[in-house]
């Protein structure tokens, strides 16, 4: 029975080795920075959507400030 588990482990390793690897970022941006930028961009899109439907002026102002802060943070990433 142990032999079967060993065979499975070897097969898994071979499968992982043959799996396509994610392409490196052409701009050379580190993975963590790219992931952070993506999260910020998603947050920004969400806030824009919420701003489009907001009706109370105070809420709209708060969302505009949040957009501004996100824009600054995205710009600081490069």
mmJSON file of the N, C-alpha and C atoms, coordinates in Angstrom:
{"data_MODEL":{"atom_site":{
"group_PDB":["ATOM","ATOM","ATOM","ATOM","ATOM","ATOM","ATOM","ATOM","ATOM","ATOM","ATOM","ATOM","ATOM","ATOM","ATOM","ATOM","ATOM","ATOM","ATOM","ATOM","ATOM","ATOM","ATOM","ATOM","ATOM","ATOM","ATOM","ATOM","ATOM","ATOM","ATOM","ATOM","ATOM","ATOM","ATOM","ATOM","ATOM","ATOM","ATOM","ATOM","ATOM","ATOM","ATOM","ATOM","ATOM","ATOM","ATOM","ATOM","ATOM","ATOM","ATOM","ATOM","ATOM","ATOM","ATOM","ATOM","ATOM","ATOM","ATOM","ATOM","ATOM","ATOM","ATOM","ATOM","ATOM","ATOM","ATOM","ATOM","ATOM","ATOM","ATOM","ATOM","ATOM","ATOM","ATOM","ATOM","ATOM","ATOM","ATOM","ATOM","ATOM","ATOM","ATOM","ATOM","ATOM","ATOM","ATOM","ATOM","ATOM","ATOM","ATOM","ATOM","ATOM","ATOM","ATOM","ATOM","ATOM","ATOM","ATOM","ATOM","ATOM","ATOM","ATOM","ATOM","ATOM","ATOM","ATOM","ATOM","ATOM","ATOM","ATOM","ATOM","ATOM","ATOM","ATOM","ATOM","ATOM","ATOM","ATOM","ATOM","ATOM","ATOM","ATOM","ATOM","ATOM","ATOM","ATOM","ATOM","ATOM","ATOM","ATOM","ATOM","ATOM","ATOM","ATOM","ATOM","ATOM","ATOM","ATOM","ATOM","ATOM","ATOM","ATOM","ATOM","ATOM","ATOM","ATOM","ATOM","ATOM","ATOM","ATOM","ATOM","ATOM","ATOM","ATOM","ATOM","ATOM","ATOM","ATOM","ATOM","ATOM","ATOM","ATOM","ATOM","ATOM","ATOM","ATOM","ATOM","ATOM","ATOM","ATOM","ATOM","ATOM","ATOM","ATOM","ATOM","ATOM","ATOM","ATOM","ATOM","ATOM","ATOM","ATOM","ATOM","ATOM","ATOM","ATOM","ATOM","ATOM","ATOM","ATOM","ATOM","ATOM","ATOM","ATOM","ATOM","ATOM","ATOM","ATOM","ATOM","ATOM","ATOM","ATOM","ATOM","ATOM","ATOM","ATOM","ATOM","ATOM","ATOM","ATOM","ATOM","ATOM","ATOM","ATOM","ATOM","ATOM","ATOM","ATOM","ATOM","ATOM","ATOM","ATOM","ATOM","ATOM","ATOM","ATOM","ATOM","ATOM","ATOM","ATOM","ATOM","ATOM","ATOM"],
"id":[1,2,3,4,5,6,7,8,9,10,11,12,13,14,15,16,17,18,19,20,21,22,23,24,25,26,27,28,29,30,31,32,33,34,35,36,37,38,39,40,41,42,43,44,45,46,47,48,49,50,51,52,53,54,55,56,57,58,59,60,61,62,63,64,65,66,67,68,69,70,71,72,73,74,75,76,77,78,79,80,81,82,83,84,85,86,87,88,89,90,91,92,93,94,95,96,97,98,99,100,101,102,103,104,105,106,107,108,109,110,111,112,113,114,115,116,117,118,119,120,121,122,123,124,125,126,127,128,129,130,131,132,133,134,135,136,137,138,139,140,141,142,143,144,145,146,147,148,149,150,151,152,153,154,155,156,157,158,159,160,161,162,163,164,165,166,167,168,169,170,171,172,173,174,175,176,177,178,179,180,181,182,183,184,185,186,187,188,189,190,191,192,193,194,195,196,197,198,199,200,201,202,203,204,205,206,207,208,209,210,211,212,213,214,215,216,217,218,219,220,221,222,223,224,225,226,227,228,229,230,231,232,233,234],
"type_symbol":["N","C","C","N","C","C","N","C","C","N","C","C","N","C","C","N","C","C","N","C","C","N","C","C","N","C","C","N","C","C","N","C","C","N","C","C","N","C","C","N","C","C","N","C","C","N","C","C","N","C","C","N","C","C","N","C","C","N","C","C","N","C","C","N","C","C","N","C","C","N","C","C","N","C","C","N","C","C","N","C","C","N","C","C","N","C","C","N","C","C","N","C","C","N","C","C","N","C","C","N","C","C","N","C","C","N","C","C","N","C","C","N","C","C","N","C","C","N","C","C","N","C","C","N","C","C","N","C","C","N","C","C","N","C","C","N","C","C","N","C","C","N","C","C","N","C","C","N","C","C","N","C","C","N","C","C","N","C","C","N","C","C","N","C","C","N","C","C","N","C","C","N","C","C","N","C","C","N","C","C","N","C","C","N","C","C","N","C","C","N","C","C","N","C","C","N","C","C","N","C","C","N","C","C","N","C","C","N","C","C","N","C","C","N","C","C","N","C","C","N","C","C","N","C","C","N","C","C","N","C","C","N","C","C"],
"label_atom_id":["N","CA","C","N","CA","C","N","CA","C","N","CA","C","N","CA","C","N","CA","C","N","CA","C","N","CA","C","N","CA","C","N","CA","C","N","CA","C","N","CA","C","N","CA","C","N","CA","C","N","CA","C","N","CA","C","N","CA","C","N","CA","C","N","CA","C","N","CA","C","N","CA","C","N","CA","C","N","CA","C","N","CA","C","N","CA","C","N","CA","C","N","CA","C","N","CA","C","N","CA","C","N","CA","C","N","CA","C","N","CA","C","N","CA","C","N","CA","C","N","CA","C","N","CA","C","N","CA","C","N","CA","C","N","CA","C","N","CA","C","N","CA","C","N","CA","C","N","CA","C","N","CA","C","N","CA","C","N","CA","C","N","CA","C","N","CA","C","N","CA","C","N","CA","C","N","CA","C","N","CA","C","N","CA","C","N","CA","C","N","CA","C","N","CA","C","N","CA","C","N","CA","C","N","CA","C","N","CA","C","N","CA","C","N","CA","C","N","CA","C","N","CA","C","N","CA","C","N","CA","C","N","CA","C","N","CA","C","N","CA","C","N","CA","C","N","CA","C","N","CA","C","N","CA","C","N","CA","C","N","CA","C","N","CA","C","N","CA","C","N","CA","C"],
"label_alt_id":[null,null,null,null,null,null,null,null,null,null,null,null,null,null,null,null,null,null,null,null,null,null,null,null,null,null,null,null,null,null,null,null,null,null,null,null,null,null,null,null,null,null,null,null,null,null,null,null,null,null,null,null,null,null,null,null,null,null,null,null,null,null,null,null,null,null,null,null,null,null,null,null,null,null,null,null,null,null,null,null,null,null,null,null,null,null,null,null,null,null,null,null,null,null,null,null,null,null,null,null,null,null,null,null,null,null,null,null,null,null,null,null,null,null,null,null,null,null,null,null,null,null,null,null,null,null,null,null,null,null,null,null,null,null,null,null,null,null,null,null,null,null,null,null,null,null,null,null,null,null,null,null,null,null,null,null,null,null,null,null,null,null,null,null,null,null,null,null,null,null,null,null,null,null,null,null,null,null,null,null,null,null,null,null,null,null,null,null,null,null,null,null,null,null,null,null,null,null,null,null,null,null,null,null,null,null,null,null,null,null,null,null,null,null,null,null,null,null,null,null,null,null,null,null,null,null,null,null,null,null,null,null,null,null],
"label_comp_id":["UNK","UNK","UNK","UNK","UNK","UNK","UNK","UNK","UNK","UNK","UNK","UNK","UNK","UNK","UNK","UNK","UNK","UNK","UNK","UNK","UNK","UNK","UNK","UNK","UNK","UNK","UNK","UNK","UNK","UNK","UNK","UNK","UNK","UNK","UNK","UNK","UNK","UNK","UNK","UNK","UNK","UNK","UNK","UNK","UNK","UNK","UNK","UNK","UNK","UNK","UNK","UNK","UNK","UNK","UNK","UNK","UNK","UNK","UNK","UNK","UNK","UNK","UNK","UNK","UNK","UNK","UNK","UNK","UNK","UNK","UNK","UNK","UNK","UNK","UNK","UNK","UNK","UNK","UNK","UNK","UNK","UNK","UNK","UNK","UNK","UNK","UNK","UNK","UNK","UNK","UNK","UNK","UNK","UNK","UNK","UNK","UNK","UNK","UNK","UNK","UNK","UNK","UNK","UNK","UNK","UNK","UNK","UNK","UNK","UNK","UNK","UNK","UNK","UNK","UNK","UNK","UNK","UNK","UNK","UNK","UNK","UNK","UNK","UNK","UNK","UNK","UNK","UNK","UNK","UNK","UNK","UNK","UNK","UNK","UNK","UNK","UNK","UNK","UNK","UNK","UNK","UNK","UNK","UNK","UNK","UNK","UNK","UNK","UNK","UNK","UNK","UNK","UNK","UNK","UNK","UNK","UNK","UNK","UNK","UNK","UNK","UNK","UNK","UNK","UNK","UNK","UNK","UNK","UNK","UNK","UNK","UNK","UNK","UNK","UNK","UNK","UNK","UNK","UNK","UNK","UNK","UNK","UNK","UNK","UNK","UNK","UNK","UNK","UNK","UNK","UNK","UNK","UNK","UNK","UNK","UNK","UNK","UNK","UNK","UNK","UNK","UNK","UNK","UNK","UNK","UNK","UNK","UNK","UNK","UNK","UNK","UNK","UNK","UNK","UNK","UNK","UNK","UNK","UNK","UNK","UNK","UNK","UNK","UNK","UNK","UNK","UNK","UNK","UNK","UNK","UNK","UNK","UNK","UNK"],
"label_asym_id":["A","A","A","A","A","A","A","A","A","A","A","A","A","A","A","A","A","A","A","A","A","A","A","A","A","A","A","A","A","A","A","A","A","A","A","A","A","A","A","A","A","A","A","A","A","A","A","A","A","A","A","A","A","A","A","A","A","A","A","A","A","A","A","A","A","A","A","A","A","A","A","A","A","A","A","A","A","A","A","A","A","A","A","A","A","A","A","A","A","A","A","A","A","A","A","A","A","A","A","A","A","A","A","A","A","A","A","A","A","A","A","A","A","A","A","A","A","A","A","A","A","A","A","A","A","A","A","A","A","A","A","A","A","A","A","A","A","A","A","A","A","A","A","A","A","A","A","A","A","A","A","A","A","A","A","A","A","A","A","A","A","A","A","A","A","A","A","A","A","A","A","A","A","A","A","A","A","A","A","A","A","A","A","A","A","A","A","A","A","A","A","A","A","A","A","A","A","A","A","A","A","A","A","A","A","A","A","A","A","A","A","A","A","A","A","A","A","A","A","A","A","A","A","A","A","A","A","A","A","A","A","A","A","A"],
"label_entity_id":["1","1","1","1","1","1","1","1","1","1","1","1","1","1","1","1","1","1","1","1","1","1","1","1","1","1","1","1","1","1","1","1","1","1","1","1","1","1","1","1","1","1","1","1","1","1","1","1","1","1","1","1","1","1","1","1","1","1","1","1","1","1","1","1","1","1","1","1","1","1","1","1","1","1","1","1","1","1","1","1","1","1","1","1","1","1","1","1","1","1","1","1","1","1","1","1","1","1","1","1","1","1","1","1","1","1","1","1","1","1","1","1","1","1","1","1","1","1","1","1","1","1","1","1","1","1","1","1","1","1","1","1","1","1","1","1","1","1","1","1","1","1","1","1","1","1","1","1","1","1","1","1","1","1","1","1","1","1","1","1","1","1","1","1","1","1","1","1","1","1","1","1","1","1","1","1","1","1","1","1","1","1","1","1","1","1","1","1","1","1","1","1","1","1","1","1","1","1","1","1","1","1","1","1","1","1","1","1","1","1","1","1","1","1","1","1","1","1","1","1","1","1","1","1","1","1","1","1","1","1","1","1","1","1"],
"label_seq_id":[1,1,1,2,2,2,3,3,3,4,4,4,5,5,5,6,6,6,7,7,7,8,8,8,9,9,9,10,10,10,11,11,11,12,12,12,13,13,13,14,14,14,15,15,15,16,16,16,17,17,17,18,18,18,19,19,19,20,20,20,21,21,21,22,22,22,23,23,23,24,24,24,25,25,25,26,26,26,27,27,27,28,28,28,29,29,29,30,30,30,31,31,31,32,32,32,33,33,33,34,34,34,35,35,35,36,36,36,37,37,37,38,38,38,39,39,39,40,40,40,41,41,41,42,42,42,43,43,43,44,44,44,45,45,45,46,46,46,47,47,47,48,48,48,49,49,49,50,50,50,51,51,51,52,52,52,53,53,53,54,54,54,55,55,55,56,56,56,57,57,57,58,58,58,59,59,59,60,60,60,61,61,61,62,62,62,63,63,63,64,64,64,65,65,65,66,66,66,67,67,67,68,68,68,69,69,69,70,70,70,71,71,71,72,72,72,73,73,73,74,74,74,75,75,75,76,76,76,77,77,77,78,78,78],
"pdbx_PDB_ins_code":[null,null,null,null,null,null,null,null,null,null,null,null,null,null,null,null,null,null,null,null,null,null,null,null,null,null,null,null,null,null,null,null,null,null,null,null,null,null,null,null,null,null,null,null,null,null,null,null,null,null,null,null,null,null,null,null,null,null,null,null,null,null,null,null,null,null,null,null,null,null,null,null,null,null,null,null,null,null,null,null,null,null,null,null,null,null,null,null,null,null,null,null,null,null,null,null,null,null,null,null,null,null,null,null,null,null,null,null,null,null,null,null,null,null,null,null,null,null,null,null,null,null,null,null,null,null,null,null,null,null,null,null,null,null,null,null,null,null,null,null,null,null,null,null,null,null,null,null,null,null,null,null,null,null,null,null,null,null,null,null,null,null,null,null,null,null,null,null,null,null,null,null,null,null,null,null,null,null,null,null,null,null,null,null,null,null,null,null,null,null,null,null,null,null,null,null,null,null,null,null,null,null,null,null,null,null,null,null,null,null,null,null,null,null,null,null,null,null,null,null,null,null,null,null,null,null,null,null,null,null,null,null,null,null],
"Cartn_x":[0.815,0.0,0.87,1.967,2.855,3.403,3.596,4.113,3.148,1.864,0.872,0.947,1.157,1.275,2.523,3.62,4.844,4.623,3.939,3.676,2.823,1.852,0.985,1.79,2.69,3.507,4.396,4.972,5.821,4.985,3.803,2.923,2.52,2.238,1.883,3.04,4.256,5.426,5.642,5.454,5.61,4.544,3.333,2.242,2.514,3.033,3.351,4.469,5.436,6.555,6.097,5.1,4.616,3.593,3.042,2.019,2.613,1.835,2.354,2.561,3.62,3.94,3.37,2.958,2.478,3.604,3.244,4.245,4.743,6.033,6.543,5.992,5.851,5.344,6.347,5.91,6.859,7.531,6.9,7.494,8.397,8.459,9.311,8.753,7.458,6.835,6.751,7.182,7.103,5.664,5.516,4.198,3.39,4.008,3.278,2.769,3.574,3.172,2.032,2.143,1.097,-0.22,-0.152,-1.351,-1.947,-1.099,-1.59,-2.266,-1.636,-2.217,-3.591,-3.687,-4.957,-6.045,-5.695,-6.674,-7.131,-6.191,-6.538,-7.442,-7.144,-7.967,-9.373,-9.488,-10.807,-11.581,-10.9,-11.537,-12.01,-11.175,-11.534,-12.777,-12.84,-14.006,-15.269,-15.138,-16.285,-16.771,-15.84,-16.224,-16.852,-16.329,-16.944,-18.385,-18.606,-19.955,-20.881,-20.38,-21.187,-21.448,-20.471,-20.635,-21.725,-21.785,-22.783,-24.209,-24.384,-25.731,-26.013,-24.998,-25.187,-26.133,-26.944,-27.913,-27.674,-27.09,-26.841,-25.497,-25.509,-24.303,-23.114,-23.363,-22.268,-21.636,-22.448,-21.943,-21.126,-21.624,-20.891,-19.52,-19.479,-18.207,-17.23,-17.736,-16.884,-16.317,-17.138,-16.687,-15.672,-15.872,-14.902,-13.543,-13.572,-12.308,-11.626,-12.426,-11.864,-11.232,-11.906,-11.341,-10.014,-9.977,-8.758,-7.613,-7.918,-6.891,-6.402,-7.324,-6.921,-6.076,-6.458,-5.665,-4.242,-4.107,-2.768,-1.959,-2.619,-1.915,-1.51,-2.381,-2.057,-0.885,-0.926,0.157,1.495,1.439,2.682,3.334,2.543,3.105,3.901,3.743,4.522,3.68],
"Cartn_y":[-1.182,0.0,1.262,1.257,2.408,2.696,1.652,1.827,2.682,2.493,3.275,4.749,5.035,6.427,7.064,6.295,6.821,7.122,6.235,6.451,7.702,7.876,9.047,10.33,10.308,11.483,11.829,10.824,11.046,11.601,11.025,11.496,12.95,13.305,14.686,15.639,15.209,16.05,16.254,15.206,15.321,16.231,16.135,16.973,18.446,18.711,20.078,20.638,19.814,20.265,20.581,19.852,20.055,21.182,21.592,22.639,23.961,24.728,26.021,26.979,27.697,28.665,30.017,30.818,32.156,32.953,33.688,34.483,35.602,35.863,36.976,38.297,39.223,40.533,41.201,41.648,42.247,43.503,44.177,45.379,45.058,43.805,43.398,43.761,44.01,44.387,43.149,43.263,42.122,41.652,40.385,39.784,40.455,40.761,41.397,42.773,43.512,44.853,44.745,43.793,43.591,43.206,42.323,41.907,43.077,43.883,45.056,46.042,46.284,47.189,46.665,45.375,44.776,44.966,44.747,44.942,46.396,47.323,48.739,49.105,48.553,48.836,48.268,47.099,46.521,47.36,47.814,48.682,49.974,50.511,51.748,51.555,50.447,50.166,50.022,49.381,49.224,50.579,51.432,52.747,53.595,53.501,54.236,53.781,52.477,51.935,52.458,52.456,52.943,54.438,55.19,56.63,56.932,56.124,56.332,56.162,55.374,55.127,55.871,56.529,57.245,58.422,58.674,59.762,60.852,60.491,61.464,62.154,63.49,64.249,63.936,63.739,63.415,62.07,61.127,59.813,59.943,60.744,60.97,61.588,62.556,63.209,62.211,61.367,60.339,59.403,59.02,58.142,58.848,60.126,60.89,60.945,61.139,61.155,59.792,58.736,57.386,57.157,57.628,57.51,58.257,59.45,60.246,59.529,58.973,58.249,57.028,56.308,55.138,55.548,56.643,57.131,57.467,58.12,58.447,57.18,56.213,54.972,54.208,54.171,53.505,54.227,55.558,56.347,56.103,55.912,55.694,54.346,53.419,52.124,52.212,53.291,53.453,53.541],
"Cartn_z":[0.0,0.0,0.0,0.718,0.746,-0.645,-1.414,-2.765,-3.604,-3.429,-4.146,-3.791,-2.508,-2.083,-2.676,-2.728,-3.331,-4.806,-5.486,-6.906,-7.106,-6.242,-6.332,-6.101,-5.127,-4.837,-6.032,-6.653,-7.821,-8.965,-9.155,-10.224,-9.98,-8.743,-8.408,-8.693,-8.342,-8.594,-10.092,-10.867,-12.309,-12.896,-12.371,-12.841,-12.534,-11.341,-10.963,-11.837,-12.146,-12.973,-14.394,-14.882,-16.242,-16.324,-15.191,-15.188,-15.659,-16.406,-16.865,-15.699,-15.757,-14.709,-15.12,-14.14,-14.501,-15.147,-16.154,-16.868,-15.97,-15.994,-15.196,-15.729,-14.843,-15.223,-16.155,-17.32,-18.263,-17.723,-16.8,-16.226,-15.043,-14.662,-13.561,-12.191,-12.123,-10.853,-9.952,-8.702,-7.792,-7.6,-7.334,-7.183,-6.085,-4.963,-3.867,-4.267,-4.97,-5.414,-6.416,-7.328,-8.324,-7.653,-6.65,-5.922,-5.155,-4.556,-3.814,-4.764,-5.916,-6.912,-7.351,-7.575,-8.014,-6.955,-5.683,-4.598,-4.541,-4.692,-4.661,-5.845,-7.011,-8.185,-8.027,-7.43,-7.177,-6.163,-5.133,-4.144,-4.794,-5.665,-6.346,-7.209,-7.946,-8.788,-7.936,-6.786,-5.887,-5.377,-5.003,-4.482,-5.585,-6.814,-7.926,-8.147,-8.066,-8.235,-7.139,-5.901,-4.778,-4.889,-5.393,-5.562,-6.594,-7.632,-8.679,-8.152,-7.116,-6.59,-5.285,-4.726,-3.451,-3.648,-2.61,-2.705,-1.666,-0.556,0.509,0.235,0.265,-0.092,0.822,2.105,3.029,2.66,2.269,1.859,0.566,-0.374,-1.619,-1.336,-0.432,-0.093,0.523,1.39,2.007,0.932,-0.024,-1.098,-2.006,-2.258,-3.058,-2.366,-1.058,-0.293,-0.353,-0.259,-0.345,-1.72,-2.774,-4.123,-4.231,-3.669,-3.703,-2.984,-1.823,-1.064,-1.834,-2.467,-3.252,-4.453,-5.107,-6.236,-5.826,-4.666,-4.166,-3.875,-3.287,-2.94,-4.207,-5.18,-6.445,-7.132,-7.115,-7.725,-7.009,-5.701,-4.949,-5.277,-5.833,-6.209,-7.504,-8.212,-9.44,-10.598],
"occupancy":[1.0,1.0,1.0,1.0,1.0,1.0,1.0,1.0,1.0,1.0,1.0,1.0,1.0,1.0,1.0,1.0,1.0,1.0,1.0,1.0,1.0,1.0,1.0,1.0,1.0,1.0,1.0,1.0,1.0,1.0,1.0,1.0,1.0,1.0,1.0,1.0,1.0,1.0,1.0,1.0,1.0,1.0,1.0,1.0,1.0,1.0,1.0,1.0,1.0,1.0,1.0,1.0,1.0,1.0,1.0,1.0,1.0,1.0,1.0,1.0,1.0,1.0,1.0,1.0,1.0,1.0,1.0,1.0,1.0,1.0,1.0,1.0,1.0,1.0,1.0,1.0,1.0,1.0,1.0,1.0,1.0,1.0,1.0,1.0,1.0,1.0,1.0,1.0,1.0,1.0,1.0,1.0,1.0,1.0,1.0,1.0,1.0,1.0,1.0,1.0,1.0,1.0,1.0,1.0,1.0,1.0,1.0,1.0,1.0,1.0,1.0,1.0,1.0,1.0,1.0,1.0,1.0,1.0,1.0,1.0,1.0,1.0,1.0,1.0,1.0,1.0,1.0,1.0,1.0,1.0,1.0,1.0,1.0,1.0,1.0,1.0,1.0,1.0,1.0,1.0,1.0,1.0,1.0,1.0,1.0,1.0,1.0,1.0,1.0,1.0,1.0,1.0,1.0,1.0,1.0,1.0,1.0,1.0,1.0,1.0,1.0,1.0,1.0,1.0,1.0,1.0,1.0,1.0,1.0,1.0,1.0,1.0,1.0,1.0,1.0,1.0,1.0,1.0,1.0,1.0,1.0,1.0,1.0,1.0,1.0,1.0,1.0,1.0,1.0,1.0,1.0,1.0,1.0,1.0,1.0,1.0,1.0,1.0,1.0,1.0,1.0,1.0,1.0,1.0,1.0,1.0,1.0,1.0,1.0,1.0,1.0,1.0,1.0,1.0,1.0,1.0,1.0,1.0,1.0,1.0,1.0,1.0,1.0,1.0,1.0,1.0,1.0,1.0,1.0,1.0,1.0,1.0,1.0,1.0],
"B_iso_or_equiv":[0.0,0.0,0.0,0.0,0.0,0.0,0.0,0.0,0.0,0.0,0.0,0.0,0.0,0.0,0.0,0.0,0.0,0.0,0.0,0.0,0.0,0.0,0.0,0.0,0.0,0.0,0.0,0.0,0.0,0.0,0.0,0.0,0.0,0.0,0.0,0.0,0.0,0.0,0.0,0.0,0.0,0.0,0.0,0.0,0.0,0.0,0.0,0.0,0.0,0.0,0.0,0.0,0.0,0.0,0.0,0.0,0.0,0.0,0.0,0.0,0.0,0.0,0.0,0.0,0.0,0.0,0.0,0.0,0.0,0.0,0.0,0.0,0.0,0.0,0.0,0.0,0.0,0.0,0.0,0.0,0.0,0.0,0.0,0.0,0.0,0.0,0.0,0.0,0.0,0.0,0.0,0.0,0.0,0.0,0.0,0.0,0.0,0.0,0.0,0.0,0.0,0.0,0.0,0.0,0.0,0.0,0.0,0.0,0.0,0.0,0.0,0.0,0.0,0.0,0.0,0.0,0.0,0.0,0.0,0.0,0.0,0.0,0.0,0.0,0.0,0.0,0.0,0.0,0.0,0.0,0.0,0.0,0.0,0.0,0.0,0.0,0.0,0.0,0.0,0.0,0.0,0.0,0.0,0.0,0.0,0.0,0.0,0.0,0.0,0.0,0.0,0.0,0.0,0.0,0.0,0.0,0.0,0.0,0.0,0.0,0.0,0.0,0.0,0.0,0.0,0.0,0.0,0.0,0.0,0.0,0.0,0.0,0.0,0.0,0.0,0.0,0.0,0.0,0.0,0.0,0.0,0.0,0.0,0.0,0.0,0.0,0.0,0.0,0.0,0.0,0.0,0.0,0.0,0.0,0.0,0.0,0.0,0.0,0.0,0.0,0.0,0.0,0.0,0.0,0.0,0.0,0.0,0.0,0.0,0.0,0.0,0.0,0.0,0.0,0.0,0.0,0.0,0.0,0.0,0.0,0.0,0.0,0.0,0.0,0.0,0.0,0.0,0.0,0.0,0.0,0.0,0.0,0.0,0.0],
"pdbx_formal_charge":[null,null,null,null,null,null,null,null,null,null,null,null,null,null,null,null,null,null,null,null,null,null,null,null,null,null,null,null,null,null,null,null,null,null,null,null,null,null,null,null,null,null,null,null,null,null,null,null,null,null,null,null,null,null,null,null,null,null,null,null,null,null,null,null,null,null,null,null,null,null,null,null,null,null,null,null,null,null,null,null,null,null,null,null,null,null,null,null,null,null,null,null,null,null,null,null,null,null,null,null,null,null,null,null,null,null,null,null,null,null,null,null,null,null,null,null,null,null,null,null,null,null,null,null,null,null,null,null,null,null,null,null,null,null,null,null,null,null,null,null,null,null,null,null,null,null,null,null,null,null,null,null,null,null,null,null,null,null,null,null,null,null,null,null,null,null,null,null,null,null,null,null,null,null,null,null,null,null,null,null,null,null,null,null,null,null,null,null,null,null,null,null,null,null,null,null,null,null,null,null,null,null,null,null,null,null,null,null,null,null,null,null,null,null,null,null,null,null,null,null,null,null,null,null,null,null,null,null,null,null,null,null,null,null],
"auth_seq_id":[1,1,1,2,2,2,3,3,3,4,4,4,5,5,5,6,6,6,7,7,7,8,8,8,9,9,9,10,10,10,11,11,11,12,12,12,13,13,13,14,14,14,15,15,15,16,16,16,17,17,17,18,18,18,19,19,19,20,20,20,21,21,21,22,22,22,23,23,23,24,24,24,25,25,25,26,26,26,27,27,27,28,28,28,29,29,29,30,30,30,31,31,31,32,32,32,33,33,33,34,34,34,35,35,35,36,36,36,37,37,37,38,38,38,39,39,39,40,40,40,41,41,41,42,42,42,43,43,43,44,44,44,45,45,45,46,46,46,47,47,47,48,48,48,49,49,49,50,50,50,51,51,51,52,52,52,53,53,53,54,54,54,55,55,55,56,56,56,57,57,57,58,58,58,59,59,59,60,60,60,61,61,61,62,62,62,63,63,63,64,64,64,65,65,65,66,66,66,67,67,67,68,68,68,69,69,69,70,70,70,71,71,71,72,72,72,73,73,73,74,74,74,75,75,75,76,76,76,77,77,77,78,78,78],
"auth_comp_id":["UNK","UNK","UNK","UNK","UNK","UNK","UNK","UNK","UNK","UNK","UNK","UNK","UNK","UNK","UNK","UNK","UNK","UNK","UNK","UNK","UNK","UNK","UNK","UNK","UNK","UNK","UNK","UNK","UNK","UNK","UNK","UNK","UNK","UNK","UNK","UNK","UNK","UNK","UNK","UNK","UNK","UNK","UNK","UNK","UNK","UNK","UNK","UNK","UNK","UNK","UNK","UNK","UNK","UNK","UNK","UNK","UNK","UNK","UNK","UNK","UNK","UNK","UNK","UNK","UNK","UNK","UNK","UNK","UNK","UNK","UNK","UNK","UNK","UNK","UNK","UNK","UNK","UNK","UNK","UNK","UNK","UNK","UNK","UNK","UNK","UNK","UNK","UNK","UNK","UNK","UNK","UNK","UNK","UNK","UNK","UNK","UNK","UNK","UNK","UNK","UNK","UNK","UNK","UNK","UNK","UNK","UNK","UNK","UNK","UNK","UNK","UNK","UNK","UNK","UNK","UNK","UNK","UNK","UNK","UNK","UNK","UNK","UNK","UNK","UNK","UNK","UNK","UNK","UNK","UNK","UNK","UNK","UNK","UNK","UNK","UNK","UNK","UNK","UNK","UNK","UNK","UNK","UNK","UNK","UNK","UNK","UNK","UNK","UNK","UNK","UNK","UNK","UNK","UNK","UNK","UNK","UNK","UNK","UNK","UNK","UNK","UNK","UNK","UNK","UNK","UNK","UNK","UNK","UNK","UNK","UNK","UNK","UNK","UNK","UNK","UNK","UNK","UNK","UNK","UNK","UNK","UNK","UNK","UNK","UNK","UNK","UNK","UNK","UNK","UNK","UNK","UNK","UNK","UNK","UNK","UNK","UNK","UNK","UNK","UNK","UNK","UNK","UNK","UNK","UNK","UNK","UNK","UNK","UNK","UNK","UNK","UNK","UNK","UNK","UNK","UNK","UNK","UNK","UNK","UNK","UNK","UNK","UNK","UNK","UNK","UNK","UNK","UNK","UNK","UNK","UNK","UNK","UNK","UNK"],
"auth_asym_id":["A","A","A","A","A","A","A","A","A","A","A","A","A","A","A","A","A","A","A","A","A","A","A","A","A","A","A","A","A","A","A","A","A","A","A","A","A","A","A","A","A","A","A","A","A","A","A","A","A","A","A","A","A","A","A","A","A","A","A","A","A","A","A","A","A","A","A","A","A","A","A","A","A","A","A","A","A","A","A","A","A","A","A","A","A","A","A","A","A","A","A","A","A","A","A","A","A","A","A","A","A","A","A","A","A","A","A","A","A","A","A","A","A","A","A","A","A","A","A","A","A","A","A","A","A","A","A","A","A","A","A","A","A","A","A","A","A","A","A","A","A","A","A","A","A","A","A","A","A","A","A","A","A","A","A","A","A","A","A","A","A","A","A","A","A","A","A","A","A","A","A","A","A","A","A","A","A","A","A","A","A","A","A","A","A","A","A","A","A","A","A","A","A","A","A","A","A","A","A","A","A","A","A","A","A","A","A","A","A","A","A","A","A","A","A","A","A","A","A","A","A","A","A","A","A","A","A","A","A","A","A","A","A","A"],
"auth_atom_id":["N","CA","C","N","CA","C","N","CA","C","N","CA","C","N","CA","C","N","CA","C","N","CA","C","N","CA","C","N","CA","C","N","CA","C","N","CA","C","N","CA","C","N","CA","C","N","CA","C","N","CA","C","N","CA","C","N","CA","C","N","CA","C","N","CA","C","N","CA","C","N","CA","C","N","CA","C","N","CA","C","N","CA","C","N","CA","C","N","CA","C","N","CA","C","N","CA","C","N","CA","C","N","CA","C","N","CA","C","N","CA","C","N","CA","C","N","CA","C","N","CA","C","N","CA","C","N","CA","C","N","CA","C","N","CA","C","N","CA","C","N","CA","C","N","CA","C","N","CA","C","N","CA","C","N","CA","C","N","CA","C","N","CA","C","N","CA","C","N","CA","C","N","CA","C","N","CA","C","N","CA","C","N","CA","C","N","CA","C","N","CA","C","N","CA","C","N","CA","C","N","CA","C","N","CA","C","N","CA","C","N","CA","C","N","CA","C","N","CA","C","N","CA","C","N","CA","C","N","CA","C","N","CA","C","N","CA","C","N","CA","C","N","CA","C","N","CA","C","N","CA","C","N","CA","C","N","CA","C","N","CA","C","N","CA","C","N","CA","C","N","CA","C"],
"pdbx_PDB_model_num":[1,1,1,1,1,1,1,1,1,1,1,1,1,1,1,1,1,1,1,1,1,1,1,1,1,1,1,1,1,1,1,1,1,1,1,1,1,1,1,1,1,1,1,1,1,1,1,1,1,1,1,1,1,1,1,1,1,1,1,1,1,1,1,1,1,1,1,1,1,1,1,1,1,1,1,1,1,1,1,1,1,1,1,1,1,1,1,1,1,1,1,1,1,1,1,1,1,1,1,1,1,1,1,1,1,1,1,1,1,1,1,1,1,1,1,1,1,1,1,1,1,1,1,1,1,1,1,1,1,1,1,1,1,1,1,1,1,1,1,1,1,1,1,1,1,1,1,1,1,1,1,1,1,1,1,1,1,1,1,1,1,1,1,1,1,1,1,1,1,1,1,1,1,1,1,1,1,1,1,1,1,1,1,1,1,1,1,1,1,1,1,1,1,1,1,1,1,1,1,1,1,1,1,1,1,1,1,1,1,1,1,1,1,1,1,1,1,1,1,1,1,1,1,1,1,1,1,1,1,1,1,1,1,1]
}}}
